[in-house]
Amino acid sequence: MTLLADLLAQRTKTQLSKLSIRSGVSPERLAEMAQGSDATLSELRRLAPALGVLFEELLPTNQSESPAELLFRRSIGPGAKLPVSASRLARKMTSSLSLTSSTSTHVGPHWKTAFLPPEDSVGSAETNAAIFRTLFYGNDQLSPITTLPSVASERMGVLIYVLNSSDIDGASAFVDNSAFAFVSTRFSGRMLFTLAHELGHLVAHHGNESFALIDEDIESTPDGQDRDKEAYANAFASALLMPRQSVGITLKTVRRLAKSDSDQLGDTEINLLSRIYGVSFWAAARRCEDLELIPRGGAYALHTKLVELHGSAEQRADELGLPPRPEIRFPKVPWPLLQAAVANVRAGEMSVGKAASALGISIADLYSANAPTKH
């Protein structure tokens, strides 16, 4: 199945009808393409921006897998089924590299040698999380860092893509001196943790060889040959987003204000932690497990209880009137890619229209996006 057929087959009739209006391609043609009918170049050009993908991603390819796809296949082991999203990730990587390779604006990661090798999945993850905050947050080891998407994109040079994918949570890769992180569309708390998890994979990679990893479900317990890698990435993400000392100070303040002298940490406090640090209840509860604030297995027990009694941890937090989670903004297009496109336009090597088309955004968005985010 081609990427286009896969994207269309995932949509309901109502969604296809809306897509038809946005793209100008008839519902009948969309239905035919969902069944594998070839699209014309004109149809592909209209569908790409409507689907939120690059035109190049929709172009047909031969049956052999691309080098990027082979990297993803190598990471999941022999015999395992490659997620359908892998082809889409590979095409994004290929199109990104073709754009950045034509300009000197993009340079390789300057931070690769700043981190410790992941010899101890917990100890080195905590240390590397502190190093990360020193490098990119002015040694702030306490504050929530909900600006992580823009910092990772603009200051680290990571090419971050947000995917509309149901079969994976995220992915990461290092190819041709370029770092990639993919985060699937979920609610913001889970997306923030997924990004931190993928950054954990990137900072743990100290060699120059290419690699690619797919994370189908970050919240599940890792097993098999990737157990250590996933445990490290989860430990890094937890420590980065919820530093040990910061959590202690926050809980002490919360209990003082609530005039609580209980030794038990309940769902209210954990839900408040999740809102303050911008993560999911599950991530906050697992961090409390790691810090021995609740017994091992407590995160699962509390999460299950909240689902049974309230529908979800989020509904429970809303019922308690807890403050909303801070807004977390992911870039529309990777910042290094945007900079490369702007450099090509300024050098006269690419028109504004072609650059906008290559990035899958409007000309107006290209102009407005050509400014760094304030951190």
C-alpha positions in Angstrom: 0.0 0.0 0.0 1.3 3.5 -0.9 1.5 6.2 1.7 -1.4 8.1 0.0 -3.6 5.0 0.0 -2.7 4.4 3.7 -3.5 8.0 4.7 -6.8 7.9 2.9 -7.8 4.5 4.1 -7.5 5.6 7.7 -10.1 8.3 7.2 -13.9 8.1 7.7 -16.4 9.2 5.0 -16.9 12.5 6.8 -13.1 13.1 7.0 -12.8 12.3 3.3 -15.6 14.7 2.5 -13.8 17.5 4.4 -10.5 16.5 2.6 -12.3 16.8 -0.7 -13.4 20.3 0.1 -9.9 21.4 1.2 -8.1 19.8 -1.8 -10.6 20.1 -4.6 -10.3 16.4 -5.3 -13.7 14.7 -5.6 -14.8 12.2 -3.0 -15.1 9.5 -5.7 -11.4 10.0 -6.7 -10.4 9.9 -3.0 -12.2 6.6 -2.5 -10.5 5.2 -5.6 -7.0 6.3 -4.4 -7.8 4.7 -1.0 -8.1 1.4 -2.8 -4.8 1.9 -4.6 -5.7 3.9 -7.7 -2.7 6.0 -8.9 -3.0 9.8 -8.5 -1.9 12.3 -11.0 0.8 14.8 -10.1 -1.8 17.6 -10.1 -3.9 15.6 -7.5 -0.8 14.9 -5.4 0.1 18.6 -5.3 -3.4 19.5 -4.1 -3.6 16.7 -1.6 -0.2 17.2 0.0 -1.0 20.4 1.9 -4.5 19.2 2.7 -3.0 16.1 4.3 -0.2 18.0 6.0 2.6 16.1 4.3 5.3 17.0 1.8 4.6 16.6 -1.9 7.7 14.5 -2.2 6.3 12.0 0.4 3.4 11.2 -1.9 5.4 10.5 -4.9 5.5 6.8 -5.9 8.7 4.9 -5.2 10.0 1.5 -6.4 9.3 -1.6 -4.3 12.7 -1.7 -2.7 13.0 -0.1 0.7 14.9 3.1 1.1 18.1 3.3 3.3 16.0 5.0 6.0 13.4 2.3 6.0 16.1 -0.3 6.3 17.4 1.5 9.4 14.0 1.3 11.0 13.6 -2.4 10.0 17.1 -3.2 11.5 16.0 -1.6 14.8 12.9 -3.8 15.3 14.7 -7.1 14.7 14.2 -10.0 12.2 10.7 -11.1 11.5 9.0 -8.2 13.2 6.4 -6.2 11.2 7.4 -2.7 10.2 4.8 -0.1 11.2 3.1 1.5 8.2 4.3 4.9 9.5 7.9 3.8 8.8 7.7 4.6 5.1 6.4 8.0 5.9 9.1 8.7 8.4 11.7 7.6 5.9 10.4 9.9 3.2 10.4 12.8 5.6 14.0 12.1 6.4 15.0 11.8 2.7 13.3 15.0 1.7 14.7 16.9 4.7 18.3 15.7 3.9 17.9 16.8 0.3 17.0 20.3 1.4 19.5 20.8 4.2 22.4 19.3 2.0 22.0 22.2 -0.4 22.9 24.8 2.1 25.6 25.4 4.6 23.1 26.8 7.2 22.6 23.3 8.7 25.4 22.0 10.8 25.7 18.8 12.7 24.9 18.5 16.4 27.3 20.4 18.5 26.1 18.6 21.7 26.9 15.0 20.8 30.0 14.7 22.9 28.6 16.7 25.9 26.7 13.7 27.3 27.8 10.6 29.2 27.5 7.2 27.6 24.4 5.4 28.9 26.3 2.8 30.9 23.9 3.0 33.9 20.4 3.4 32.5 19.2 5.3 35.6 22.3 7.0 36.9 23.6 8.3 33.6 20.1 9.3 32.5 19.7 11.5 35.6 23.2 13.0 35.0 22.6 13.6 31.3 19.2 15.2 32.1 21.0 17.7 34.3 23.6 18.3 31.6 20.8 19.0 29.1 19.3 21.6 31.4 22.8 23.2 31.9 23.4 23.4 28.1 20.0 24.5 27.0 18.2 26.1 30.0 21.0 28.1 31.7 21.5 25.4 34.4 17.9 25.8 35.5 17.5 22.5 37.3 14.1 23.2 38.8 11.6 24.9 36.4 9.1 23.0 34.2 10.4 23.0 30.6 7.3 23.1 28.4 9.3 25.0 25.8 11.2 21.8 25.0 9.9 21.5 21.4 11.2 24.9 20.3 14.5 24.5 22.3 15.2 21.1 20.8 14.4 22.4 17.3 16.1 25.8 17.4 19.0 25.3 19.8 19.8 21.6 19.3 19.0 21.6 15.6 16.8 18.5 15.9 14.4 18.1 13.0 11.1 17.5 14.8 8.1 16.3 13.0 4.6 15.9 14.3 2.8 12.9 12.8 -0.9 11.9 12.4 -0.2 8.3 13.3 -2.1 5.7 15.2 0.4 2.9 15.1 3.4 4.5 16.9 4.1 7.0 19.6 7.3 8.4 18.2 10.6 7.7 16.6 14.2 9.0 16.5 17.1 8.8 14.1 20.5 10.1 13.3 21.4 10.1 9.6 24.0 12.1 7.7 24.9 14.3 10.7 21.3 15.2 11.2 19.2 14.4 14.2 15.4 13.6 13.8 12.6 13.2 16.3 9.1 12.2 15.4 6.1 12.6 17.8 2.6 11.4 17.0 -0.4 13.5 17.7 -1.7 12.7 21.1 -2.7 15.0 24.0 0.0 17.5 24.9 1.2 15.8 28.1 2.0 12.6 26.3 3.5 14.3 23.3 5.9 16.3 25.6 7.1 13.1 27.3 7.4 11.3 23.9 9.7 14.1 22.6 11.8 13.9 25.8 12.0 10.2 25.3 13.2 10.5 21.7 15.8 13.1 22.8 17.0 10.5 25.3 17.8 8.2 22.4 19.6 10.9 20.6 21.8 12.0 23.5 22.7 8.4 24.2 24.0 7.9 20.7 27.7 8.7 20.7 28.8 7.0 17.5 28.9 8.5 14.0 27.0 5.6 12.5 23.4 6.1 11.4 20.6 4.7 13.5 16.8 4.8 13.7 14.4 3.6 16.4 10.6 3.3 16.4 8.6 3.6 19.7 5.2 2.0 19.2 4.0 2.5 22.8 6.2 4.4 25.2 4.0 3.9 28.2 4.3 0.1 27.9 7.0 -1.9 29.7 9.9 -2.4 27.2 11.1 -5.9 26.6 13.4 -7.8 24.3 16.6 -6.5 23.0 15.5 -2.8 23.4 14.7 -3.0 27.1 17.9 -1.2 28.2 17.5 1.5 25.5 13.9 2.2 26.3 14.5 2.1 30.0 17.3 4.7 29.6 15.1 6.9 27.4 12.2 6.8 29.8 14.6 7.6 32.8 16.1 10.5 30.8 12.7 11.9 29.9 11.4 11.6 33.5 14.5 13.2 35.0 14.6 16.0 32.4 10.9 17.0 32.7 10.6 16.3 36.5 13.9 16.8 38.2 14.3 15.1 41.6 14.9 18.2 43.6 12.2 20.1 41.8 9.5 17.5 42.5 10.5 17.4 46.2 10.2 21.2 46.5 6.9 21.2 44.6 5.3 18.5 46.8 6.5 20.2 50.0 4.9 23.5 48.9 1.7 21.8 47.9 1.4 20.0 51.2 2.2 23.1 53.2 -0.5 25.1 51.3 -3.0 22.2 51.7 -2.0 21.8 55.4 -1.5 18.1 54.8 0.6 16.0 57.2 -0.1 12.7 55.5 2.7 10.4 54.5 0.7 9.0 51.6 0.9 10.5 48.2 -2.5 10.5 46.5 -3.9 11.0 43.0 -4.6 14.7 43.7 -0.9 15.5 44.3 0.2 13.4 41.3 -2.4 15.0 39.1 -1.2 18.4 40.2 2.4 17.4 39.4 1.3 16.3 35.9 -0.3 19.7 35.3 2.6 21.7 36.6 5.2 19.8 34.6 3.1 19.5 31.5 3.2 15.6 31.4 0.5 12.9 31.6 -0.7 11.5 35.0 1.0 8.2 34.0 4.4 9.9 33.5 4.1 11.8 36.8 3.1 8.7 38.7 5.9 6.6 37.2 8.3 9.4 38.2 7.0 9.2 41.8 7.6 5.4 41.7 11.2 6.0 40.6 11.7 8.6 43.4 10.2 6.0 45.9 7.3 8.4 46.8 4.8 5.6 46.0 5.4 1.9 46.0 6.4 0.0 42.8 3.2 -0.7 40.9 1.5 2.2 42.5 1.3 4.2 39.2 -0.6 1.4 37.5 -2.9 0.9 40.5 -3.8 4.6 40.8 -4.2 5.0 37.0 -6.6 2.0 36.9 -8.6 3.3 39.8 -9.0 6.7 38.2 -10.2 5.2 35.0 -12.7 3.0 36.8 -14.1 5.9 39.1 -13.7 8.9 36.8 -13.2 7.8 33.3 -9.6 9.0 33.2 -7.0 10.8 35.2 -7.6 14.0 33.2 -11.3 14.0 34.1 -10.4 13.5 37.7 -8.1 16.6 37.5 -10.8 18.6 35.9 -13.3 17.6 38.6 -10.8 18.7 41.3 -10.5 22.1 39.5 -6.8 21.8 39.1 -5.1 24.4 36.9 -4.8 23.5 33.2 -1.6 22.1 31.8 0.7 24.8 30.2 0.3 25.2 26.5 2.9 23.2 24.6 3.7 24.3 21.0 5.3 22.0 18.5 6.8 23.7 15.4 4.8 23.4 12.1 8.0 22.5 10.3 11.5 21.6 11.7 13.4 24.8 12.4 16.6 23.7 10.7 14.6 22.8 7.6 12.9 26.2 7.7 16.3 27.9 8.0 17.6 25.9 5.1 14.7 26.9 2.9 15.1 30.5 3.8 18.8 30.4 3.0 18.0 28.8 -0.4 15.5 31.6 -1.1 17.9 34.3 -0.1 20.6 32.8 -2.3 18.3 32.8 -5.3 18.4 29.0 -5.5 14.7 28.5 -4.8 11.6 30.6 -5.1 9.5 31.4 -2.1 6.6 29.4 -3.6 8.8 26.4 -4.2 10.2 26.6 -0.7 6.8 26.8 0.8 5.6 23.8 -1.3 8.6 21.8 -0.3 7.9 22.4 3.4 4.2 21.8 3.0 3.2 25.2 4.3 1.7 28.4 2.9 3.9 31.3 1.7 2.4 33.4 4.6 3.4 30.7 7.1 6.9 30.6 5.6 7.3 34.4 6.2 5.8 34.3 9.7 7.7 31.3 10.8 11.1 32.9 9.9 11.6 34.2 13.4 12.9 32.3 16.4 10.6 31.4 19.3 11.3 33.3 22.6 12.4 30.8 25.3 
